[in-house]
C-alpha cells in the first residue's frame, strides 16, 4: 500500500497485520469452516484470500496468527493441519479446511501443537 493511500474495502480489515513475517494462521470462515495455512506476507495473503472467498459469497470472520521461523513455517503448518485432522473433519479435496470444530477449539489445538517440540527436534 502506498503512503497516503487508504486500503480498499477487502484489504482494510487486514491493514493491522504485519507485511513481512513468517506465520502459521488459522481463520474462521463465514460458512463455519476453519482454514489453516502459513505465509511470509500475512497482510497480502489475507487480502488475496478474502478476494477469493468473496467470489463464492464467503468471508473471513476472525483469525489468529502464530509467529514462526521462516525455516520452520511449512513444517509447523503441516503439524497444525495434522493436529486439526485428529479432532475435526477435513473438507474433501482441501486438506487445510476443516469442519466440525469451533474456532476457539481449533486455535487451542494449533497453539498446543505449535508449543510442543516436534519429534524430529527431540
C-alpha positions in Angstrom: 0.0 0.0 0.0 1.4 3.4 -1.0 1.9 6.1 1.6 -1.3 8.3 1.8 -3.5 5.6 0.2 -6.2 4.0 2.2 -6.7 0.3 1.9 -9.6 -0.8 -0.2 -12.7 -2.5 1.4 -11.2 -6.0 1.0 -7.8 -5.1 2.4 -8.9 -2.7 5.2 -9.6 -5.4 7.8 -6.0 -6.7 7.4 -4.1 -3.4 7.4 -3.0 -4.1 11.0 -1.3 -7.3 10.0 2.4 -7.5 9.5 3.6 -7.1 6.0 6.6 -9.5 6.2 6.6 -12.0 9.0 6.5 -15.8 8.9 3.3 -17.0 10.5 1.0 -20.0 10.7 -2.5 -18.7 10.6 -6.0 -20.0 11.4 -9.2 -18.4 10.1 -12.8 -19.0 10.8 -14.8 -18.6 7.6 -18.4 -17.5 7.2 -19.5 -21.0 6.1 -18.5 -22.3 9.5 -15.2 -23.9 8.3 -11.8 -23.3 9.7 -8.7 -22.8 7.4 -5.1 -23.3 8.4 -2.1 -22.1 6.4 1.2 -20.3 6.5 2.5 -17.2 4.9 5.6 -15.0 4.9 3.4 -12.0 3.9 0.2 -12.2 6.1 -1.3 -8.9 5.0 -1.0 -9.7 1.3 -2.2 -13.4 1.9 -5.3 -12.4 3.8 -6.2 -9.8 1.3 -5.9 -12.3 -1.6 -7.8 -15.0 0.4 -10.6 -12.5 1.2 -11.0 -11.7 -2.5 -11.1 -15.4 -3.4 -13.6 -16.2 -0.7 -15.8 -13.2 -1.8 -16.3 -14.8 -5.2 -18.1 -17.7 -3.5 -20.0 -15.4 -1.1 -17.8 -16.2 1.9 -15.6 -14.1 4.1 -13.1 -14.4 7.0 -14.9 -13.8 10.3 -11.8 -14.0 12.6 -8.2 -15.1 12.5 -5.2 -15.8 14.7 -1.6 -15.5 13.7 1.2 -17.6 15.2 4.6 -16.2 14.5 7.1 -18.9 13.5 10.6 -19.0 12.0 10.8 -18.8 8.2 12.7 -22.1 8.1 10.1 -23.9 10.1 6.9 -22.4 8.7 6.0 -25.2 6.3 6.7 -28.0 8.8 4.7 -26.2 11.5 1.8 -25.7 9.1 1.8 -29.5 8.4 1.8 -30.2 12.1 -1.1 -27.8 12.7 -3.1 -29.5 9.8 -2.3 -32.9 11.3 -3.4 -31.8 14.8 -6.8 -30.5 13.4 -7.2 -33.6 11.3 -7.2 -35.6 14.6 -10.1 -33.6 16.1 -12.1 -32.3 13.1 -13.3 -33.3 9.6 -11.3 -32.4 6.6 -13.2 -30.9 3.7 -12.7 -33.3 0.8 -10.1 -32.0 -1.6 -8.9 -29.3 0.7 -6.6 -30.6 3.4 -6.2 -27.2 5.1 -10.0 -26.7 5.5 -11.9 -28.3 8.5 -15.5 -28.5 9.7 -16.9 -29.8 13.0 -14.7 -27.7 15.3 -15.2 -24.3 16.8 -12.6 -21.5 16.0 -11.6 -21.4 19.7 -11.1 -25.2 19.9 -9.1 -25.1 16.6 -6.9 -22.3 17.9 -6.3 -24.2 21.1 -5.3 -27.3 19.2 -3.0 -25.5 16.9 -1.4 -23.5 19.8 -0.8 -26.7 21.7 0.7 -28.4 18.7 3.0 -25.4 17.9 4.1 -25.2 21.5 5.0 -28.9 21.6 8.5 -29.8 20.4 8.4 -31.9 17.3 9.6 -35.5 17.5 12.4 -34.6 15.0 13.7 -31.9 17.3 14.0 -34.3 20.3 
